[in-house]
């Protein structure tokens, strides 16, 4: 993807994020206005005769729950349940027949529920007075002769009912259960509340007592509500207030619409608008920030992946990470996370990314993601083995001095630390010539900073001129280093200081492998050392220097055995002035201690390893399966898990899981017609790019080619 296309994609993503945030804020505003555009009226259910406060509260809680939740969400400040109980139990109800209790209830209701509302007509425009009205009715004759009550309530204003008093007086009391007029200081001067158990009778009375215009105003513009019906009056135990028992209340509920803007003060409106604007600007800035953060690094590091393999977004990043993992997998614990799987240069762009130092991503890195300014390079894999802790610190300091000393107009040296023992050195050159001389100079410079007992080893790759081969260069340098660590000598640069005499001693090739196998199989380690001592005494002239060199070889072989078997036994070097017999006796004790530690650990580890292998075999299709997850689940280190798979199967953990997934994918490709993407997910891959690459590495064919060849 070209820089211009990527730039356009970046801005399109930013614009999309901006539009999404704008839409979200708009929807939140609409939802807020709609929620605020309704006030909760009185609950619309019948409250059966409550003989106690707790029963009344339970009934109200069960039947009015939804209304209460909505009310509380809007955050008005009245507890409806408690208000109802107060009305049921209060002394005001016992003085039925007077308008004073109802007026007191109305005043309290308006004051508590609709505080801050200037237009009282908004409150009176619904069925909210049904509670107060029905609570003041003495339920006696002629109620017994009616069917079960369905309470109809209408509220009129002075504009609708011009002759309130005459209307009230002329209503037929057999048809209307209750009628009253009221006054309130506010926008509404006078009104009337009428409660009836029959809508037909109510309408008939209204038609009889009102002119057509007033009737239409009331019937069309005011809320008419009913409570549930279906229970016969004879089944209810109705009593009058004179019996001093709690009456049954018929409650009405209504959502009373009102204007949100008109119901809040201008200062509050401005505050909400300011808060909304601030939230909108914050979310916009956040969208821009994350767009830049997740898009810009891709633009900078896209050159790592070959052009034909580049993908957009997440696939591109995962391809880069996978390429880095392939460089160092199987060598040590240096692979647990992205920061540990990038054996790149300290000055390279990937190091800046994984270290979080994005401030250093300047134009210098845009020209080359490794920061190279010269056409050629080669890689050195460095290893240090020493019994002195100071040597590791000395090496780190020497490498810092090396970078400054060896950087000239013709070359530069960059360092990447893998761990305290292992480093990558990358030398960037103007010419292909002089590699060996540079390596010798670097080795001499570093070894001169270390103690006499330190063993410094180089694995060196050839000079290369293609940046796309950098992963191969790192891998080749590691292979050379690994060859030296196994064989004792190989493609390696080491110190040749001495008096020119060649020390005469013998140690077998791969001696550490033989020692490790002897410990694993529980054989006699002393016999192995006795055999080596016998050969050296019979066939070689062991002078003091030869004994010292042989001691060093055995010591480093034991160090490698500890690494191979993940042992923690402390190792010490034999006294350099000791005889050959004393030296071998010293290392026999060390070898026996290593053997005891290994066998003791194996007793408890066998079951854990069996469970580990069984778990991987059963869950290899899980995309979340990882080395770190297994280490945490089975209380092992990632290094121990990797070493176990290498010993048990001869391959690394990642290679083993890849093999299982590819084998399963082969079967699915032949037995199903599922698309490649679906098969990749089914066998445990989170993206198709990794699946295709691993499948081709394992089989030599792409998945589609395999399906075609085996169908």
Buried (B, 14 or more C-beta within 10 A) or exposed (E): BEEEEBEEBBEEBBEEBBEEBBEBBEEEBEEEEEEBBBBBBBBBBBBBBBEEBEBBBEBBEEBBEEBBEEBBEEEBEBEBBEBBBBBBBBEBBEEBEEEEBBBEBBEBBBEEBBEEBEBBBBBBBBBBBBBBBBBBBBBEEEBEEBEBBBBBBBBBBEEBBEEBEEBBEEBEEEBBBBBBBBEBEBBBEBBBBBBBBBEEBBBBBBEEBBEEEBBEBBBEEBBBBBBEEEEEBEEBEBBBBEEEEBBBBBBBBBBBEBEBEEBBEEEEEEEBEEEBEEBBEEBBEEBBEEBEEBBBBBBBBBBBBEEEEBBEEEBBBBBBBBBBBBBBBBBBBBBBEBEBBBBBBBBBBBBBBBEEEEEEBEEEBEEBBBBBEBBBBBBBBBBBBBBBEEBBEBBBEBBEEBBEEBBEEEBBBBBBBBEEBBBBBBBBBBEEEBBEEBBEBBBEBBBEBBEEBBBBBBBBBEBBEEBEBBBBBBBBBBBBBBBBBBEBEBBBBEEEEEEEEEBBBBBBEEBBBBBBBBBBEEEEBBEBBEEBBEBBEEEBEBEEBBBBBBBBBBBBBBBBBBBBBBBEBEBEBBEEEBEBEEBBBBBBEBBBBBBEBBEEBBEEBEEBBEEBBEBBEEBBBEEEBBBEEBBEEBEBEBBBBBBBBBEEEEBBBBBBBBBBBBEBBBEBBEEEEEEBEEBBBBBBBBBBBBBBBBBBEBBEBBBEBBBEEEE
